[in-house]
Amino acid sequence: DGGITQSPKYLFRKEGQNVTLSCEQNLNHDAMYWYRQDPGQGLRLIYYSQIVNDFQKGDIAEGYSVSREKKESFPLTVTSAQKNPTAFYLCATSWTAEAFFGQGTRLTVV
Amino acid sequence: GENVEQHPSTLSVQEGDSAVIKCTYSDSASNYFPWYKQELGKGPQLIIDIRSNVGEKKDQRIAVTLNKTAKHFSLHITETQPEDSAVYFCAAKGAISGGYNKLIFGAGTRLAVHP
């Protein structure tokens, strides 16, 4: 929020399709993250990137892929290999300890 | 592995009452403890945080306390208002491992403040 833009807000995917969620930031933060949120659970880390052209798997990376070609952008692709992709996806950035979140994308498989 | 437990999962209070949410962490190297408020359909917003060299921090109606010995920290909201109704998440960040110090989140507390 206030510098982190996630789009689209809602996304529908057919089974077997890949979809890409966008995350753009103008905070000039080096680190960017993708989290998945399911009802009744905390946020789980999918991927993170501390610098351009470098990213690392988080706790639940299977079925997801990312790229970090620009400091401002960290798109997440949900592939057909992700068997249960319906969830709320949150992008975050940080510079020091504090993490700041976007408004999220709600992905639904139809 | 690293874990953060948060209680209660739901909390219902009357307007004007206080609300307390508690979290326990497992990694004794954790040194940063933020609290986030998430309103329906939105991303979490940082509302207050505390570092391991401080025992308590206040910001108007919100306060956070940290007990490093017991490895738990709490969020206190006084004089609650209906607009405080939201889901609150605690988190703990540990020492750097593999070049990255990960933020571990609790499962969240749904707070309802009734007029």
Interface residues (C-beta under 8 A of the other chain):
Chain A: D1 I4 Q6 G40 Q41 G42 L43 R44 L45 Y48 Q50 Q56 G58 L90 A97 E98 A99 F100 F101 G102 Q103 G104 R106
Chain B: V4 Q6 S9 Y32 P34 Y36 G41 K42 G43 P44 Q45 L46 D49 R51 F89 K93 G98 G99 Y100 K102 L103 I104 F105 G106 A107 G108
